[in-house]
Amino acid sequence: MRDHHGVVGKSGAVTIVQRSNADLRLNPHLHAIVLDGVFAPDTGGELVFHPLPALCTSDLADLLQVIRGASPQVPRAQRRRGVCRPAGVDPA
C-alpha cells in the first residue's frame, strides 16, 4: 500500500459476524476494527505506524455518493431518518 508520502506499508482489519442481538433474536450484522493508516519499517527496520490524514468534508461527500449509488435502500433509510430530503425538495 502506498500513501501520499510514498510510504510502503501494510494495513489491516478484523471483522466479526454477529448473528443475534442482546435478546437472542436473529440479527446478522458485522463488527469491524480497521486501521486508519499503515505500518512500515523505518530506516532501522523498526515498524512505525503512519496515520492517514483526516478526511475533509469533500472526501465524506464523495464517499456518501458511492454508498448511495451502491444500494437504493440507503437513500430511503436516510430520508426516513431525516438525514436527507428527496431530490427537488428545498429546505424550509
PyMOL Python script that loads the backbone (N, CA, C, O; Angstrom):
from pymol import cmd

cmd.read_pdbstr("""\
ATOM      1  N   MET A   1       0.858  -1.169   0.000  1.00  0.00           N
ATOM      2  CA  MET A   1       0.000   0.000   0.000  1.00  0.00           C
ATOM      3  C   MET A   1       0.900   1.226   0.000  1.00  0.00           C
ATOM      4  O   MET A   1       1.871   1.264   0.756  1.00  0.00           O
ATOM      5  N   ARG A   2       0.612   2.227  -0.819  1.00  0.00           N
ATOM      6  CA  ARG A   2       1.424   3.428  -0.930  1.00  0.00           C
ATOM      7  C   ARG A   2       0.536   4.643  -0.649  1.00  0.00           C
ATOM      8  O   ARG A   2      -0.455   4.862  -1.346  1.00  0.00           O
ATOM      9  N   ASP A   3       0.892   5.438   0.380  1.00  0.00           N
ATOM     10  CA  ASP A   3       0.085   6.619   0.690  1.00  0.00           C
ATOM     11  C   ASP A   3       0.679   7.842   0.003  1.00  0.00           C
ATOM     12  O   ASP A   3       1.607   7.713  -0.796  1.00  0.00           O
ATOM     13  N   HIS A   4       0.163   9.010   0.299  1.00  0.00           N
ATOM     14  CA  HIS A   4       0.574  10.227  -0.393  1.00  0.00           C
ATOM     15  C   HIS A   4       1.998  10.660  -0.061  1.00  0.00           C
ATOM     16  O   HIS A   4       2.520  11.558  -0.721  1.00  0.00           O
ATOM     17  N   HIS A   5       2.653  10.053   0.943  1.00  0.00           N
ATOM     18  CA  HIS A   5       4.037  10.369   1.282  1.00  0.00           C
ATOM     19  C   HIS A   5       5.000   9.351   0.679  1.00  0.00           C
ATOM     20  O   HIS A   5       6.204   9.441   0.918  1.00  0.00           O
ATOM     21  N   GLY A   6       4.510   8.400  -0.084  1.00  0.00           N
ATOM     22  CA  GLY A   6       5.356   7.383  -0.679  1.00  0.00           C
ATOM     23  C   GLY A   6       5.750   6.284   0.288  1.00  0.00           C
ATOM     24  O   GLY A   6       6.662   5.513  -0.009  1.00  0.00           O
ATOM     25  N   VAL A   7       5.097   6.187   1.432  1.00  0.00           N
ATOM     26  CA  VAL A   7       5.397   5.152   2.417  1.00  0.00           C
ATOM     27  C   VAL A   7       4.800   3.835   1.937  1.00  0.00           C
ATOM     28  O   VAL A   7       3.615   3.760   1.612  1.00  0.00           O
ATOM     29  N   VAL A   8       5.629   2.804   1.896  1.00  0.00           N
ATOM     30  CA  VAL A   8       5.153   1.467   1.544  1.00  0.00           C
ATOM     31  C   VAL A   8       4.942   0.717   2.851  1.00  0.00           C
ATOM     32  O   VAL A   8       5.875   0.569   3.641  1.00  0.00           O
ATOM     33  N   GLY A   9       3.728   0.246   3.083  1.00  0.00           N
ATOM     34  CA  GLY A   9       3.443  -0.417   4.343  1.00  0.00           C
ATOM     35  C   GLY A   9       2.289  -1.375   4.221  1.00  0.00           C
ATOM     36  O   GLY A   9       1.790  -1.649   3.129  1.00  0.00           O
ATOM     37  N   LYS A  10       1.873  -1.881   5.369  1.00  0.00           N
ATOM     38  CA  LYS A  10       0.763  -2.829   5.415  1.00  0.00           C
ATOM     39  C   LYS A  10      -0.280  -2.322   6.392  1.00  0.00           C
ATOM     40  O   LYS A  10       0.043  -1.824   7.470  1.00  0.00           O
ATOM     41  N   SER A  11      -1.515  -2.457   6.001  1.00  0.00           N
ATOM     42  CA  SER A  11      -2.641  -2.089   6.847  1.00  0.00           C
ATOM     43  C   SER A  11      -3.353  -3.373   7.265  1.00  0.00           C
ATOM     44  O   SER A  11      -2.883  -4.470   6.965  1.00  0.00           O
ATOM     45  N   GLY A  12      -4.471  -3.238   7.947  1.00  0.00           N
ATOM     46  CA  GLY A  12      -5.180  -4.445   8.340  1.00  0.00           C
ATOM     47  C   GLY A  12      -6.563  -4.152   8.872  1.00  0.00           C
ATOM     48  O   GLY A  12      -6.917  -3.006   9.150  1.00  0.00           O
ATOM     49  N   ALA A  13      -7.339  -5.218   9.010  1.00  0.00           N
ATOM     50  CA  ALA A  13      -8.696  -5.109   9.534  1.00  0.00           C
ATOM     51  C   ALA A  13      -9.121  -6.465  10.093  1.00  0.00           C
ATOM     52  O   ALA A  13      -8.644  -7.515   9.661  1.00  0.00           O
ATOM     53  N   VAL A  14     -10.028  -6.410  11.060  1.00  0.00           N
ATOM     54  CA  VAL A  14     -10.629  -7.616  11.625  1.00  0.00           C
ATOM     55  C   VAL A  14     -12.134  -7.409  11.591  1.00  0.00           C
ATOM     56  O   VAL A  14     -12.628  -6.373  12.036  1.00  0.00           O
ATOM     57  N   THR A  15     -12.863  -8.379  11.071  1.00  0.00           N
ATOM     58  CA  THR A  15     -14.326  -8.304  11.023  1.00  0.00           C
ATOM     59  C   THR A  15     -14.913  -9.551  11.664  1.00  0.00           C
ATOM     60  O   THR A  15     -14.473 -10.672  11.406  1.00  0.00           O
ATOM     61  N   ILE A  16     -15.915  -9.332  12.505  1.00  0.00           N
ATOM     62  CA  ILE A  16     -16.606 -10.424  13.181  1.00  0.00           C
ATOM     63  C   ILE A  16     -18.077 -10.384  12.777  1.00  0.00           C
ATOM     64  O   ILE A  16     -18.689  -9.316  12.760  1.00  0.00           O
ATOM     65  N   VAL A  17     -18.639 -11.533  12.454  1.00  0.00           N
ATOM     66  CA  VAL A  17     -20.064 -11.628  12.152  1.00  0.00           C
ATOM     67  C   VAL A  17     -20.798 -11.984  13.441  1.00  0.00           C
ATOM     68  O   VAL A  17     -20.509 -12.999  14.074  1.00  0.00           O
ATOM     69  N   GLN A  18     -21.744 -11.141  13.817  1.00  0.00           N
ATOM     70  CA  GLN A  18     -22.591 -11.453  14.973  1.00  0.00           C
ATOM     71  C   GLN A  18     -23.963 -11.813  14.430  1.00  0.00           C
ATOM     72  O   GLN A  18     -24.512 -11.091  13.598  1.00  0.00           O
ATOM     73  N   ARG A  19     -24.519 -12.922  14.894  1.00  0.00           N
ATOM     74  CA  ARG A  19     -25.767 -13.414  14.315  1.00  0.00           C
ATOM     75  C   ARG A  19     -27.011 -13.083  15.123  1.00  0.00           C
ATOM     76  O   ARG A  19     -28.124 -13.280  14.636  1.00  0.00           O
ATOM     77  N   SER A  20     -26.855 -12.589  16.337  1.00  0.00           N
ATOM     78  CA  SER A  20     -28.040 -12.273  17.133  1.00  0.00           C
ATOM     79  C   SER A  20     -27.803 -10.989  17.919  1.00  0.00           C
ATOM     80  O   SER A  20     -26.670 -10.535  18.079  1.00  0.00           O
ATOM     81  N   ASN A  21     -28.899 -10.420  18.404  1.00  0.00           N
ATOM     82  CA  ASN A  21     -28.784  -9.227  19.237  1.00  0.00           C
ATOM     83  C   ASN A  21     -28.840  -9.647  20.705  1.00  0.00           C
ATOM     84  O   ASN A  21     -28.778 -10.837  21.013  1.00  0.00           O
ATOM     85  N   ALA A  22     -28.957  -8.666  21.620  1.00  0.00           N
ATOM     86  CA  ALA A  22     -28.893  -8.948  23.058  1.00  0.00           C
ATOM     87  C   ALA A  22     -30.008  -9.890  23.534  1.00  0.00           C
ATOM     88  O   ALA A  22     -29.798 -10.663  24.469  1.00  0.00           O
ATOM     89  N   ASP A  23     -31.186  -9.838  22.907  1.00  0.00           N
ATOM     90  CA  ASP A  23     -32.271 -10.728  23.343  1.00  0.00           C
ATOM     91  C   ASP A  23     -32.331 -12.016  22.506  1.00  0.00           C
ATOM     92  O   ASP A  23     -33.358 -12.694  22.475  1.00  0.00           O
ATOM     93  N   LEU A  24     -31.217 -12.346  21.829  1.00  0.00           N
ATOM     94  CA  LEU A  24     -31.029 -13.591  21.076  1.00  0.00           C
ATOM     95  C   LEU A  24     -31.942 -13.741  19.862  1.00  0.00           C
ATOM     96  O   LEU A  24     -32.179 -14.858  19.401  1.00  0.00           O
ATOM     97  N   ARG A  25     -32.450 -12.638  19.345  1.00  0.00           N
ATOM     98  CA  ARG A  25     -33.194 -12.683  18.078  1.00  0.00           C
ATOM     99  C   ARG A  25     -32.203 -12.651  16.919  1.00  0.00           C
ATOM    100  O   ARG A  25     -31.127 -12.063  17.027  1.00  0.00           O
ATOM    101  N   LEU A  26     -32.572 -13.281  15.825  1.00  0.00           N
ATOM    102  CA  LEU A  26     -31.713 -13.284  14.648  1.00  0.00           C
ATOM    103  C   LEU A  26     -31.539 -11.857  14.154  1.00  0.00           C
ATOM    104  O   LEU A  26     -32.517 -11.188  13.822  1.00  0.00           O
ATOM    105  N   ASN A  27     -30.302 -11.392  14.105  1.00  0.00           N
ATOM    106  CA  ASN A  27     -29.987 -10.035  13.663  1.00  0.00           C
ATOM    107  C   ASN A  27     -28.548 -10.038  13.145  1.00  0.00           C
ATOM    108  O   ASN A  27     -27.656  -9.486  13.788  1.00  0.00           O
ATOM    109  N   PRO A  28     -28.317 -10.669  11.963  1.00  0.00           N
ATOM    110  CA  PRO A  28     -26.937 -10.747  11.471  1.00  0.00           C
ATOM    111  C   PRO A  28     -26.378  -9.354  11.148  1.00  0.00           C
ATOM    112  O   PRO A  28     -27.012  -8.562  10.450  1.00  0.00           O
ATOM    113  N   HIS A  29     -25.191  -9.077  11.667  1.00  0.00           N
ATOM    114  CA  HIS A  29     -24.517  -7.804  11.385  1.00  0.00           C
ATOM    115  C   HIS A  29     -23.025  -7.972  11.630  1.00  0.00           C
ATOM    116  O   HIS A  29     -22.590  -8.971  12.203  1.00  0.00           O
ATOM    117  N   LEU A  30     -22.249  -6.996  11.197  1.00  0.00           N
ATOM    118  CA  LEU A  30     -20.793  -7.069  11.271  1.00  0.00           C
ATOM    119  C   LEU A  30     -20.247  -6.073  12.279  1.00  0.00           C
ATOM    120  O   LEU A  30     -20.788  -4.982  12.452  1.00  0.00           O
ATOM    121  N   HIS A  31     -19.168  -6.465  12.938  1.00  0.00           N
ATOM    122  CA  HIS A  31     -18.373  -5.569  13.778  1.00  0.00           C
ATOM    123  C   HIS A  31     -16.986  -5.553  13.147  1.00  0.00           C
ATOM    124  O   HIS A  31     -16.446  -6.612  12.826  1.00  0.00           O
ATOM    125  N   ALA A  32     -16.404  -4.375  12.966  1.00  0.00           N
ATOM    126  CA  ALA A  32     -15.100  -4.292  12.312  1.00  0.00           C
ATOM    127  C   ALA A  32     -14.171  -3.336  13.053  1.00  0.00           C
ATOM    128  O   ALA A  32     -14.598  -2.314  13.591  1.00  0.00           O
ATOM    129  N   ILE A  33     -12.911  -3.691  13.065  1.00  0.00           N
ATOM    130  CA  ILE A  33     -11.841  -2.813  13.527  1.00  0.00           C
ATOM    131  C   ILE A  33     -10.918  -2.641  12.323  1.00  0.00           C
ATOM    132  O   ILE A  33     -10.391  -3.617  11.790  1.00  0.00           O
ATOM    133  N   VAL A  34     -10.728  -1.395  11.902  1.00  0.00           N
ATOM    134  CA  VAL A  34      -9.949  -1.115  10.703  1.00  0.00           C
ATOM    135  C   VAL A  34      -8.884  -0.081  11.041  1.00  0.00           C
ATOM    136  O   VAL A  34      -9.184   0.952  11.640  1.00  0.00           O
ATOM    137  N   LEU A  35      -7.640  -0.356  10.658  1.00  0.00           N
ATOM    138  CA  LEU A  35      -6.561   0.610  10.887  1.00  0.00           C
ATOM    139  C   LEU A  35      -6.743   1.823   9.979  1.00  0.00           C
ATOM    140  O   LEU A  35      -7.113   1.684   8.813  1.00  0.00           O
ATOM    141  N   ASP A  36      -6.485   2.998  10.514  1.00  0.00           N
ATOM    142  CA  ASP A  36      -6.580   4.212   9.698  1.00  0.00           C
ATOM    143  C   ASP A  36      -5.179   4.700   9.340  1.00  0.00           C
ATOM    144  O   ASP A  36      -4.838   5.870   9.514  1.00  0.00           O
ATOM    145  N   GLY A  37      -4.391   3.776   8.841  1.00  0.00           N
ATOM    146  CA  GLY A  37      -3.031   4.075   8.433  1.00  0.00           C
ATOM    147  C   GLY A  37      -2.302   2.791   8.082  1.00  0.00           C
ATOM    148  O   GLY A  37      -2.925   1.747   7.887  1.00  0.00           O
ATOM    149  N   VAL A  38      -0.976   2.871   8.003  1.00  0.00           N
ATOM    150  CA  VAL A  38      -0.170   1.706   7.653  1.00  0.00           C
ATOM    151  C   VAL A  38       1.015   1.579   8.609  1.00  0.00           C
ATOM    152  O   VAL A  38       1.476   2.567   9.180  1.00  0.00           O
ATOM    153  N   PHE A  39       1.497   0.355   8.771  1.00  0.00           N
ATOM    154  CA  PHE A  39       2.735   0.086   9.483  1.00  0.00           C
ATOM    155  C   PHE A  39       3.823  -0.109   8.434  1.00  0.00           C
ATOM    156  O   PHE A  39       3.650  -0.873   7.484  1.00  0.00           O
ATOM    157  N   ALA A  40       4.944   0.585   8.610  1.00  0.00           N
ATOM    158  CA  ALA A  40       6.060   0.457   7.673  1.00  0.00           C
ATOM    159  C   ALA A  40       7.362   0.516   8.457  1.00  0.00           C
ATOM    160  O   ALA A  40       7.438   1.191   9.483  1.00  0.00           O
ATOM    161  N   PRO A  41       8.387  -0.186   7.982  1.00  0.00           N
ATOM    162  CA  PRO A  41       9.671  -0.159   8.683  1.00  0.00           C
ATOM    163  C   PRO A  41      10.373   1.189   8.491  1.00  0.00           C
ATOM    164  O   PRO A  41      10.348   1.768   7.405  1.00  0.00           O
ATOM    165  N   ASP A  42      11.002   1.678   9.571  1.00  0.00           N
ATOM    166  CA  ASP A  42      11.805   2.897   9.446  1.00  0.00           C
ATOM    167  C   ASP A  42      13.203   2.501   8.976  1.00  0.00           C
ATOM    168  O   ASP A  42      13.434   1.344   8.627  1.00  0.00           O
ATOM    169  N   THR A  43      14.123   3.442   8.965  1.00  0.00           N
ATOM    170  CA  THR A  43      15.470   3.159   8.451  1.00  0.00           C
ATOM    171  C   THR A  43      16.199   2.087   9.266  1.00  0.00           C
ATOM    172  O   THR A  43      17.079   1.406   8.738  1.00  0.00           O
ATOM    173  N   GLY A  44      15.845   1.928  10.544  1.00  0.00           N
ATOM    174  CA  GLY A  44      16.454   0.910  11.379  1.00  0.00           C
ATOM    175  C   GLY A  44      15.722  -0.421  11.350  1.00  0.00           C
ATOM    176  O   GLY A  44      16.125  -1.351  12.049  1.00  0.00           O
ATOM    177  N   GLY A  45      14.657  -0.541  10.563  1.00  0.00           N
ATOM    178  CA  GLY A  45      13.886  -1.773  10.466  1.00  0.00           C
ATOM    179  C   GLY A  45      12.772  -1.888  11.486  1.00  0.00           C
ATOM    180  O   GLY A  45      12.040  -2.878  11.487  1.00  0.00           O
ATOM    181  N   GLU A  46      12.626  -0.881  12.369  1.00  0.00           N
ATOM    182  CA  GLU A  46      11.553  -0.870  13.375  1.00  0.00           C
ATOM    183  C   GLU A  46      10.230  -0.486  12.713  1.00  0.00           C
ATOM    184  O   GLU A  46      10.178   0.462  11.930  1.00  0.00           O
ATOM    185  N   LEU A  47       9.161  -1.222  13.028  1.00  0.00           N
ATOM    186  CA  LEU A  47       7.854  -0.873  12.457  1.00  0.00           C
ATOM    187  C   LEU A  47       7.317   0.396  13.104  1.00  0.00           C
ATOM    188  O   LEU A  47       7.325   0.543  14.326  1.00  0.00           O
ATOM    189  N   VAL A  48       6.849   1.312  12.256  1.00  0.00           N
ATOM    190  CA  VAL A  48       6.308   2.592  12.700  1.00  0.00           C
ATOM    191  C   VAL A  48       4.929   2.758  12.065  1.00  0.00           C
ATOM    192  O   VAL A  48       4.740   2.442  10.891  1.00  0.00           O
ATOM    193  N   PHE A  49       3.960   3.258  12.848  1.00  0.00           N
ATOM    194  CA  PHE A  49       2.617   3.491  12.319  1.00  0.00           C
ATOM    195  C   PHE A  49       2.559   4.871  11.665  1.00  0.00           C
ATOM    196  O   PHE A  49       2.968   5.864  12.266  1.00  0.00           O
ATOM    197  N   HIS A  50       2.051   4.930  10.437  1.00  0.00           N
ATOM    198  CA  HIS A  50       1.876   6.171   9.691  1.00  0.00           C
ATOM    199  C   HIS A  50       0.378   6.403   9.516  1.00  0.00           C
ATOM    200  O   HIS A  50      -0.241   5.783   8.651  1.00  0.00           O
ATOM    201  N   PRO A  51      -0.223   7.295  10.329  1.00  0.00           N
ATOM    202  CA  PRO A  51      -1.669   7.517  10.213  1.00  0.00           C
ATOM    203  C   PRO A  51      -2.033   8.213   8.909  1.00  0.00           C
ATOM    204  O   PRO A  51      -1.269   9.017   8.376  1.00  0.00           O
ATOM    205  N   LEU A  52      -3.210   7.885   8.413  1.00  0.00           N
ATOM    206  CA  LEU A  52      -3.727   8.572   7.233  1.00  0.00           C
ATOM    207  C   LEU A  52      -4.182   9.971   7.629  1.00  0.00           C
ATOM    208  O   LEU A  52      -4.542  10.194   8.785  1.00  0.00           O
ATOM    209  N   PRO A  53      -4.174  10.920   6.689  1.00  0.00           N
ATOM    210  CA  PRO A  53      -4.679  12.253   7.024  1.00  0.00           C
ATOM    211  C   PRO A  53      -6.183  12.206   7.287  1.00  0.00           C
ATOM    212  O   PRO A  53      -6.886  11.334   6.779  1.00  0.00           O
ATOM    213  N   ALA A  54      -6.658  13.145   8.078  1.00  0.00           N
ATOM    214  CA  ALA A  54      -8.094  13.217   8.386  1.00  0.00           C
ATOM    215  C   ALA A  54      -8.886  13.486   7.108  1.00  0.00           C
ATOM    216  O   ALA A  54      -8.416  14.175   6.203  1.00  0.00           O
ATOM    217  N   LEU A  55     -10.089  12.933   7.053  1.00  0.00           N
ATOM    218  CA  LEU A  55     -10.971  13.182   5.911  1.00  0.00           C
ATOM    219  C   LEU A  55     -11.527  14.595   5.976  1.00  0.00           C
ATOM    220  O   LEU A  55     -11.846  15.097   7.054  1.00  0.00           O
ATOM    221  N   CYS A  56     -11.642  15.230   4.825  1.00  0.00           N
ATOM    222  CA  CYS A  56     -12.277  16.550   4.774  1.00  0.00           C
ATOM    223  C   CYS A  56     -13.729  16.377   4.320  1.00  0.00           C
ATOM    224  O   CYS A  56     -14.142  15.276   3.955  1.00  0.00           O
ATOM    225  N   THR A  57     -14.481  17.443   4.344  1.00  0.00           N
ATOM    226  CA  THR A  57     -15.900  17.393   4.007  1.00  0.00           C
ATOM    227  C   THR A  57     -16.124  16.865   2.591  1.00  0.00           C
ATOM    228  O   THR A  57     -17.058  16.094   2.364  1.00  0.00           O
ATOM    229  N   SER A  58     -15.281  17.268   1.632  1.00  0.00           N
ATOM    230  CA  SER A  58     -15.469  16.795   0.256  1.00  0.00           C
ATOM    231  C   SER A  58     -15.187  15.291   0.143  1.00  0.00           C
ATOM    232  O   SER A  58     -15.824  14.603  -0.654  1.00  0.00           O
ATOM    233  N   ASP A  59     -14.231  14.775   0.941  1.00  0.00           N
ATOM    234  CA  ASP A  59     -13.991  13.322   0.957  1.00  0.00           C
ATOM    235  C   ASP A  59     -15.227  12.584   1.425  1.00  0.00           C
ATOM    236  O   ASP A  59     -15.617  11.577   0.834  1.00  0.00           O
ATOM    237  N   LEU A  60     -15.844  13.081   2.488  1.00  0.00           N
ATOM    238  CA  LEU A  60     -17.052  12.438   3.027  1.00  0.00           C
ATOM    239  C   LEU A  60     -18.207  12.525   2.045  1.00  0.00           C
ATOM    240  O   LEU A  60     -18.984  11.578   1.917  1.00  0.00           O
ATOM    241  N   ALA A  61     -18.331  13.658   1.344  1.00  0.00           N
ATOM    242  CA  ALA A  61     -19.395  13.801   0.347  1.00  0.00           C
ATOM    243  C   ALA A  61     -19.193  12.800  -0.794  1.00  0.00           C
ATOM    244  O   ALA A  61     -20.152  12.189  -1.266  1.00  0.00           O
ATOM    245  N   ASP A  62     -17.945  12.635  -1.231  1.00  0.00           N
ATOM    246  CA  ASP A  62     -17.652  11.654  -2.280  1.00  0.00           C
ATOM    247  C   ASP A  62     -18.007  10.240  -1.821  1.00  0.00           C
ATOM    248  O   ASP A  62     -18.609   9.472  -2.572  1.00  0.00           O
ATOM    249  N   LEU A  63     -17.634   9.902  -0.591  1.00  0.00           N
ATOM    250  CA  LEU A  63     -17.934   8.586  -0.036  1.00  0.00           C
ATOM    251  C   LEU A  63     -19.443   8.358   0.046  1.00  0.00           C
ATOM    252  O   LEU A  63     -19.925   7.273  -0.280  1.00  0.00           O
ATOM    253  N   LEU A  64     -20.182   9.367   0.475  1.00  0.00           N
ATOM    254  CA  LEU A  64     -21.638   9.243   0.568  1.00  0.00           C
ATOM    255  C   LEU A  64     -22.255   8.975  -0.801  1.00  0.00           C
ATOM    256  O   LEU A  64     -23.187   8.179  -0.911  1.00  0.00           O
ATOM    257  N   GLN A  65     -21.748   9.629  -1.842  1.00  0.00           N
ATOM    258  CA  GLN A  65     -22.271   9.387  -3.193  1.00  0.00           C
ATOM    259  C   GLN A  65     -22.045   7.946  -3.624  1.00  0.00           C
ATOM    260  O   GLN A  65     -22.916   7.341  -4.249  1.00  0.00           O
ATOM    261  N   VAL A  66     -20.880   7.391  -3.293  1.00  0.00           N
ATOM    262  CA  VAL A  66     -20.596   5.990  -3.646  1.00  0.00           C
ATOM    263  C   VAL A  66     -21.532   5.056  -2.901  1.00  0.00           C
ATOM    264  O   VAL A  66     -22.088   4.127  -3.487  1.00  0.00           O
ATOM    265  N   ILE A  67     -21.706   5.301  -1.614  1.00  0.00           N
ATOM    266  CA  ILE A  67     -22.585   4.447  -0.802  1.00  0.00           C
ATOM    267  C   ILE A  67     -24.024   4.540  -1.291  1.00  0.00           C
ATOM    268  O   ILE A  67     -24.701   3.520  -1.421  1.00  0.00           O
ATOM    269  N   ARG A  68     -24.496   5.753  -1.561  1.00  0.00           N
ATOM    270  CA  ARG A  68     -25.877   5.928  -2.022  1.00  0.00           C
ATOM    271  C   ARG A  68     -26.100   5.257  -3.371  1.00  0.00           C
ATOM    272  O   ARG A  68     -27.184   4.736  -3.633  1.00  0.00           O
ATOM    273  N   GLY A  69     -25.078   5.265  -4.230  1.00  0.00           N
ATOM    274  CA  GLY A  69     -25.209   4.642  -5.547  1.00  0.00           C
ATOM    275  C   GLY A  69     -25.158   3.129  -5.491  1.00  0.00           C
ATOM    276  O   GLY A  69     -25.613   2.457  -6.417  1.00  0.00           O
ATOM    277  N   ALA A  70     -24.607   2.582  -4.411  1.00  0.00           N
ATOM    278  CA  ALA A  70     -24.442   1.131  -4.301  1.00  0.00           C
ATOM    279  C   ALA A  70     -25.746   0.422  -3.958  1.00  0.00           C
ATOM    280  O   ALA A  70     -25.924  -0.742  -4.315  1.00  0.00           O
ATOM    281  N   SER A  71     -26.653   1.099  -3.274  1.00  0.00           N
ATOM    282  CA  SER A  71     -27.881   0.444  -2.849  1.00  0.00           C
ATOM    283  C   SER A  71     -29.031   1.443  -2.819  1.00  0.00           C
ATOM    284  O   SER A  71     -28.896   2.514  -2.226  1.00  0.00           O
ATOM    285  N   PRO A  72     -30.162   1.117  -3.446  1.00  0.00           N
ATOM    286  CA  PRO A  72     -31.308   2.030  -3.400  1.00  0.00           C
ATOM    287  C   PRO A  72     -31.912   2.131  -2.005  1.00  0.00           C
ATOM    288  O   PRO A  72     -32.698   3.041  -1.738  1.00  0.00           O
ATOM    289  N   GLN A  73     -31.555   1.206  -1.110  1.00  0.00           N
ATOM    290  CA  GLN A  73     -32.100   1.245   0.248  1.00  0.00           C
ATOM    291  C   GLN A  73     -31.480   2.367   1.076  1.00  0.00           C
ATOM    292  O   GLN A  73     -32.113   2.869   2.004  1.00  0.00           O
ATOM    293  N   VAL A  74     -30.252   2.766   0.753  1.00  0.00           N
ATOM    294  CA  VAL A  74     -29.571   3.790   1.555  1.00  0.00           C
ATOM    295  C   VAL A  74     -30.305   5.130   1.497  1.00  0.00           C
ATOM    296  O   VAL A  74     -30.568   5.707   2.552  1.00  0.00           O
ATOM    297  N   PRO A  75     -30.650   5.659   0.307  1.00  0.00           N
ATOM    298  CA  PRO A  75     -31.374   6.943   0.301  1.00  0.00           C
ATOM    299  C   PRO A  75     -32.721   6.873   1.022  1.00  0.00           C
ATOM    300  O   PRO A  75     -33.114   7.829   1.691  1.00  0.00           O
ATOM    301  N   ARG A  76     -33.433   5.745   0.889  1.00  0.00           N
ATOM    302  CA  ARG A  76     -34.717   5.612   1.585  1.00  0.00           C
ATOM    303  C   ARG A  76     -34.518   5.659   3.095  1.00  0.00           C
ATOM    304  O   ARG A  76     -35.275   6.322   3.805  1.00  0.00           O
ATOM    305  N   ALA A  77     -33.508   4.963   3.582  1.00  0.00           N
ATOM    306  CA  ALA A  77     -33.229   4.964   5.021  1.00  0.00           C
ATOM    307  C   ALA A  77     -32.819   6.363   5.491  1.00  0.00           C
ATOM    308  O   ALA A  77     -33.194   6.782   6.586  1.00  0.00           O
ATOM    309  N   GLN A  78     -32.056   7.082   4.676  1.00  0.00           N
ATOM    310  CA  GLN A  78     -31.645   8.440   5.039  1.00  0.00           C
ATOM    311  C   GLN A  78     -32.859   9.367   5.107  1.00  0.00           C
ATOM    312  O   GLN A  78     -32.956  10.190   6.017  1.00  0.00           O
ATOM    313  N   ARG A  79     -33.781   9.243   4.158  1.00  0.00           N
ATOM    314  CA  ARG A  79     -34.982  10.090   4.180  1.00  0.00           C
ATOM    315  C   ARG A  79     -35.842   9.769   5.398  1.00  0.00           C
ATOM    316  O   ARG A  79     -36.364  10.674   6.050  1.00  0.00           O
ATOM    317  N   ARG A  80     -35.991   8.464   5.708  1.00  0.00           N
ATOM    318  CA  ARG A  80     -36.778   8.061   6.881  1.00  0.00           C
ATOM    319  C   ARG A  80     -36.220   8.661   8.168  1.00  0.00           C
ATOM    320  O   ARG A  80     -36.975   9.049   9.059  1.00  0.00           O
ATOM    321  N   ARG A  81     -34.910   8.734   8.258  1.00  0.00           N
ATOM    322  CA  ARG A  81     -34.271   9.263   9.463  1.00  0.00           C
ATOM    323  C   ARG A  81     -34.105  10.782   9.423  1.00  0.00           C
ATOM    324  O   ARG A  81     -33.596  11.371  10.377  1.00  0.00           O
ATOM    325  N   GLY A  82     -34.525  11.417   8.339  1.00  0.00           N
ATOM    326  CA  GLY A  82     -34.420  12.864   8.227  1.00  0.00           C
ATOM    327  C   GLY A  82     -33.016  13.358   7.920  1.00  0.00           C
ATOM    328  O   GLY A  82     -32.717  14.535   8.122  1.00  0.00           O
ATOM    329  N   VAL A  83     -32.145  12.469   7.432  1.00  0.00           N
ATOM    330  CA  VAL A  83     -30.768  12.853   7.122  1.00  0.00           C
ATOM    331  C   VAL A  83     -30.699  13.621   5.808  1.00  0.00           C
ATOM    332  O   VAL A  83     -29.874  14.523   5.657  1.00  0.00           O
ATOM    333  N   CYS A  84     -31.560  13.269   4.859  1.00  0.00           N
ATOM    334  CA  CYS A  84     -31.576  13.978   3.588  1.00  0.00           C
ATOM    335  C   CYS A  84     -33.020  14.082   3.090  1.00  0.00           C
ATOM    336  O   CYS A  84     -33.914  13.382   3.566  1.00  0.00           O
ATOM    337  N   ARG A  85     -33.216  14.970   2.125  1.00  0.00           N
ATOM    338  CA  ARG A  85     -34.529  15.184   1.543  1.00  0.00           C
ATOM    339  C   ARG A  85     -34.586  14.592   0.136  1.00  0.00           C
ATOM    340  O   ARG A  85     -33.547  14.443  -0.506  1.00  0.00           O
ATOM    341  N   PRO A  86     -35.758  14.257  -0.346  1.00  0.00           N
ATOM    342  CA  PRO A  86     -35.865  13.792  -1.719  1.00  0.00           C
ATOM    343  C   PRO A  86     -35.373  14.854  -2.691  1.00  0.00           C
ATOM    344  O   PRO A  86     -35.432  16.044  -2.382  1.00  0.00           O
ATOM    345  N   ALA A  87     -34.894  14.449  -3.853  1.00  0.00           N
ATOM    346  CA  ALA A  87     -34.410  15.393  -4.865  1.00  0.00           C
ATOM    347  C   ALA A  87     -35.497  16.399  -5.206  1.00  0.00           C
ATOM    348  O   ALA A  87     -36.666  16.037  -5.334  1.00  0.00           O
ATOM    349  N   GLY A  88     -35.113  17.659  -5.353  1.00  0.00           N
ATOM    350  CA  GLY A  88     -36.039  18.699  -5.739  1.00  0.00           C
ATOM    351  C   GLY A  88     -36.793  19.348  -4.576  1.00  0.00           C
ATOM    352  O   GLY A  88     -37.565  20.280  -4.800  1.00  0.00           O
ATOM    353  N   VAL A  89     -36.594  18.886  -3.360  1.00  0.00           N
ATOM    354  CA  VAL A  89     -37.276  19.468  -2.206  1.00  0.00           C
ATOM    355  C   VAL A  89     -36.328  20.467  -1.547  1.00  0.00           C
ATOM    356  O   VAL A  89     -35.247  20.100  -1.088  1.00  0.00           O
ATOM    357  N   ASP A  90     -36.747  21.742  -1.504  1.00  0.00           N
ATOM    358  CA  ASP A  90     -35.924  22.779  -0.899  1.00  0.00           C
ATOM    359  C   ASP A  90     -36.093  22.781   0.618  1.00  0.00           C
ATOM    360  O   ASP A  90     -37.175  22.490   1.128  1.00  0.00           O
ATOM    361  N   PRO A  91     -35.008  23.113   1.344  1.00  0.00           N
ATOM    362  CA  PRO A  91     -35.144  23.193   2.797  1.00  0.00           C
ATOM    363  C   PRO A  91     -36.128  24.290   3.193  1.00  0.00           C
ATOM    364  O   PRO A  91     -36.169  25.338   2.547  1.00  0.00           O
ATOM    365  N   ALA A  92     -36.898  24.076   4.212  1.00  0.00           N
ATOM    366  CA  ALA A  92     -37.912  25.054   4.661  1.00  0.00           C
ATOM    367  C   ALA A  92     -37.293  26.153   5.470  1.00  0.00           C
ATOM    368  O   ALA A  92     -37.996  27.056   5.924  1.00  0.00           O
TER     369      ALA A  92
END
""", "prot")
cmd.dss("prot")
cmd.show_as("cartoon", "prot")
cmd.util.cbc("prot")
cmd.orient("prot")
